[in-house]
């Protein structure tokens, strides 16, 4: 089994800077890589894969999942969860676009009273209270 590379610290910092702006979001080590959560819900998880590529996985609106699934690299649908999608990270990553997607993931995962504090965030009906 190939070793998984560590995510570059500057990428972790960029992600941390974003999540630090979101109410009650926090960072922790995951079984591999780093994840950010709100309560017990994971907002995003960044890690190096055995194929030596870096990925970040997060939640998306169900209507957007097919776009990730069919757009091709760097986008993908994860093999678990109905609305888990991701992006392969590299030197050409659009961090502004990624920030918007991760903010949306926060709004999907956070309780309504926290998500409502985020400007530009949206939630679908039936989400966690």
Short mmCIF file of the C-alpha atoms (twelve columns), coordinates in Angstrom:
data_MODEL
# 
_entry.id   MODEL 
# 
loop_
_atom_site.group_PDB 
_atom_site.id 
_atom_site.type_symbol 
_atom_site.label_atom_id 
_atom_site.label_alt_id 
_atom_site.label_comp_id 
_atom_site.label_asym_id 
_atom_site.label_seq_id 
_atom_site.Cartn_x 
_atom_site.Cartn_y 
_atom_site.Cartn_z 
_atom_site.pdbx_PDB_model_num 
ATOM 1   C CA . UNK A 1   0.000   0.000  0.000   1 
ATOM 2   C CA . UNK A 2   1.395   3.410  -0.992  1 
ATOM 3   C CA . UNK A 3   1.924   6.095  1.595   1 
ATOM 4   C CA . UNK A 4   -0.471  9.015  1.643   1 
ATOM 5   C CA . UNK A 5   1.215   12.409 1.293   1 
ATOM 6   C CA . UNK A 6   0.612   15.121 3.861   1 
ATOM 7   C CA . UNK A 7   -1.509  17.999 2.626   1 
ATOM 8   C CA . UNK A 8   0.732   21.053 2.165   1 
ATOM 9   C CA . UNK A 9   0.538   23.220 5.308   1 
ATOM 10  C CA . UNK A 10  -0.272  26.318 3.265   1 
ATOM 11  C CA . UNK A 11  -3.381  24.575 1.896   1 
ATOM 12  C CA . UNK A 12  -4.469  23.591 5.401   1 
ATOM 13  C CA . UNK A 13  -3.976  27.225 6.440   1 
ATOM 14  C CA . UNK A 14  -6.043  28.535 3.513   1 
ATOM 15  C CA . UNK A 15  -8.882  26.207 4.471   1 
ATOM 16  C CA . UNK A 16  -8.536  27.045 8.168   1 
ATOM 17  C CA . UNK A 17  -8.729  30.761 7.376   1 
ATOM 18  C CA . UNK A 18  -12.063 30.166 5.627   1 
ATOM 19  C CA . UNK A 19  -13.539 27.958 8.334   1 
ATOM 20  C CA . UNK A 20  -12.402 30.353 11.062  1 
ATOM 21  C CA . UNK A 21  -14.976 32.817 9.661   1 
ATOM 22  C CA . UNK A 22  -17.881 30.375 10.059  1 
ATOM 23  C CA . UNK A 23  -19.766 30.208 13.382  1 
ATOM 24  C CA . UNK A 24  -18.695 27.322 15.630  1 
ATOM 25  C CA . UNK A 25  -16.705 25.546 12.893  1 
ATOM 26  C CA . UNK A 26  -13.652 23.743 14.214  1 
ATOM 27  C CA . UNK A 27  -10.705 21.791 12.860  1 
ATOM 28  C CA . UNK A 28  -9.499  18.355 13.914  1 
ATOM 29  C CA . UNK A 29  -7.257  15.557 12.715  1 
ATOM 30  C CA . UNK A 30  -9.141  12.863 10.839  1 
ATOM 31  C CA . UNK A 31  -8.191  9.218  10.309  1 
ATOM 32  C CA . UNK A 32  -6.229  10.632 7.388   1 
ATOM 33  C CA . UNK A 33  -5.784  14.331 6.771   1 
ATOM 34  C CA . UNK A 34  -7.748  17.106 8.427   1 
ATOM 35  C CA . UNK A 35  -11.446 17.795 8.728   1 
ATOM 36  C CA . UNK A 36  -13.623 20.696 9.759   1 
ATOM 37  C CA . UNK A 37  -16.861 20.214 11.620  1 
ATOM 38  C CA . UNK A 38  -19.775 22.058 13.098  1 
ATOM 39  C CA . UNK A 39  -21.194 20.156 16.034  1 
ATOM 40  C CA . UNK A 40  -20.774 16.502 15.054  1 
ATOM 41  C CA . UNK A 41  -21.324 17.132 11.331  1 
ATOM 42  C CA . UNK A 42  -18.349 17.149 8.985   1 
ATOM 43  C CA . UNK A 43  -18.221 20.184 6.716   1 
ATOM 44  C CA . UNK A 44  -15.119 19.198 4.738   1 
ATOM 45  C CA . UNK A 45  -12.240 16.721 4.830   1 
ATOM 46  C CA . UNK A 46  -8.913  17.265 3.053   1 
ATOM 47  C CA . UNK A 47  -6.410  14.467 2.597   1 
ATOM 48  C CA . UNK A 48  -3.701  12.992 0.410   1 
ATOM 49  C CA . UNK A 49  -4.603  9.807  -1.397  1 
ATOM 50  C CA . UNK A 50  -2.595  6.674  -2.034  1 
ATOM 51  C CA . UNK A 51  -2.427  7.865  -5.660  1 
ATOM 52  C CA . UNK A 52  -0.496  10.918 -4.353  1 
ATOM 53  C CA . UNK A 53  -3.332  13.318 -5.262  1 
ATOM 54  C CA . UNK A 54  -4.888  15.703 -2.766  1 
ATOM 55  C CA . UNK A 55  -8.654  15.842 -2.371  1 
ATOM 56  C CA . UNK A 56  -11.194 17.784 -0.397  1 
ATOM 57  C CA . UNK A 57  -14.646 16.256 0.073   1 
ATOM 58  C CA . UNK A 58  -17.711 18.132 1.268   1 
ATOM 59  C CA . UNK A 59  -21.509 18.298 0.979   1 
ATOM 60  C CA . UNK A 60  -23.452 19.792 -1.918  1 
ATOM 61  C CA . UNK A 61  -27.107 20.331 -2.708  1 
ATOM 62  C CA . UNK A 62  -28.546 17.168 -4.270  1 
ATOM 63  C CA . UNK A 63  -29.235 19.087 -7.487  1 
ATOM 64  C CA . UNK A 64  -25.524 19.875 -7.815  1 
ATOM 65  C CA . UNK A 65  -24.250 16.333 -7.228  1 
ATOM 66  C CA . UNK A 66  -24.782 15.268 -10.848 1 
ATOM 67  C CA . UNK A 67  -22.740 18.247 -12.011 1 
ATOM 68  C CA . UNK A 68  -19.807 17.053 -9.916  1 
ATOM 69  C CA . UNK A 69  -20.321 13.486 -11.069 1 
ATOM 70  C CA . UNK A 70  -20.348 14.335 -14.776 1 
ATOM 71  C CA . UNK A 71  -17.991 17.328 -15.029 1 
ATOM 72  C CA . UNK A 72  -14.811 15.289 -14.838 1 
ATOM 73  C CA . UNK A 73  -11.553 16.337 -13.192 1 
ATOM 74  C CA . UNK A 74  -11.017 18.043 -10.882 1 
ATOM 75  C CA . UNK A 75  -14.622 17.425 -9.728  1 
ATOM 76  C CA . UNK A 76  -16.018 14.109 -8.521  1 
ATOM 77  C CA . UNK A 77  -18.806 12.464 -6.538  1 
ATOM 78  C CA . UNK A 78  -17.564 10.474 -3.564  1 
ATOM 79  C CA . UNK A 79  -18.398 6.795  -3.301  1 
ATOM 80  C CA . UNK A 80  -20.348 7.308  -0.065  1 
ATOM 81  C CA . UNK A 81  -23.227 9.560  0.962   1 
ATOM 82  C CA . UNK A 82  -25.900 10.904 -1.360  1 
ATOM 83  C CA . UNK A 83  -24.503 14.432 -1.407  1 
ATOM 84  C CA . UNK A 84  -20.764 13.977 -0.819  1 
ATOM 85  C CA . UNK A 85  -18.692 15.506 -3.615  1 
ATOM 86  C CA . UNK A 86  -15.145 16.702 -3.957  1 
ATOM 87  C CA . UNK A 87  -12.360 18.368 -5.835  1 
ATOM 88  C CA . UNK A 88  -8.832  17.240 -6.550  1 
ATOM 89  C CA . UNK A 89  -6.550  20.009 -5.302  1 
ATOM 90  C CA . UNK A 90  -3.466  21.157 -7.183  1 
ATOM 91  C CA . UNK A 91  -1.615  24.307 -8.224  1 
ATOM 92  C CA . UNK A 92  -4.522  25.356 -10.474 1 
ATOM 93  C CA . UNK A 93  -7.242  25.118 -7.808  1 
ATOM 94  C CA . UNK A 94  -9.614  28.076 -7.829  1 
ATOM 95  C CA . UNK A 95  -9.604  28.780 -4.092  1 
ATOM 96  C CA . UNK A 96  -12.331 31.415 -4.368  1 
ATOM 97  C CA . UNK A 97  -14.706 28.949 -6.041  1 
ATOM 98  C CA . UNK A 98  -13.741 26.266 -3.523  1 
ATOM 99  C CA . UNK A 99  -14.416 28.701 -0.681  1 
ATOM 100 C CA . UNK A 100 -17.940 29.264 -1.988  1 
ATOM 101 C CA . UNK A 101 -18.572 25.519 -2.208  1 
ATOM 102 C CA . UNK A 102 -17.223 24.926 1.297   1 
ATOM 103 C CA . UNK A 103 -19.376 27.753 2.671   1 
ATOM 104 C CA . UNK A 104 -22.385 26.074 1.068   1 
ATOM 105 C CA . UNK A 105 -21.334 22.774 2.668   1 
ATOM 106 C CA . UNK A 106 -21.225 24.531 6.036   1 
ATOM 107 C CA . UNK A 107 -24.745 25.867 5.482   1 
ATOM 108 C CA . UNK A 108 -25.992 22.376 4.635   1 
ATOM 109 C CA . UNK A 109 -24.398 20.827 7.715   1 
ATOM 110 C CA . UNK A 110 -24.840 23.534 10.350  1 
ATOM 111 C CA . UNK A 111 -27.934 24.055 12.465  1 
ATOM 112 C CA . UNK A 112 -30.255 26.671 10.949  1 
ATOM 113 C CA . UNK A 113 -29.472 29.276 13.594  1 
ATOM 114 C CA . UNK A 114 -25.771 29.105 12.671  1 
ATOM 115 C CA . UNK A 115 -26.218 28.776 8.913   1 
ATOM 116 C CA . UNK A 116 -28.471 31.831 8.998   1 
ATOM 117 C CA . UNK A 117 -25.526 33.900 10.203  1 
ATOM 118 C CA . UNK A 118 -23.595 33.205 6.997   1 
ATOM 119 C CA . UNK A 119 -24.062 35.736 4.212   1 
ATOM 120 C CA . UNK A 120 -24.637 34.054 0.871   1 
ATOM 121 C CA . UNK A 121 -25.295 30.647 2.406   1 
ATOM 122 C CA . UNK A 122 -28.412 28.735 1.471   1 
ATOM 123 C CA . UNK A 123 -30.152 25.737 2.936   1 
ATOM 124 C CA . UNK A 124 -32.653 23.294 1.580   1 
ATOM 125 C CA . UNK A 125 -35.793 22.443 3.518   1 
ATOM 126 C CA . UNK A 126 -35.564 19.533 5.892   1 
ATOM 127 C CA . UNK A 127 -31.987 20.221 6.970   1 
ATOM 128 C CA . UNK A 128 -30.758 19.836 10.539  1 
ATOM 129 C CA . UNK A 129 -32.162 22.213 13.120  1 
# 
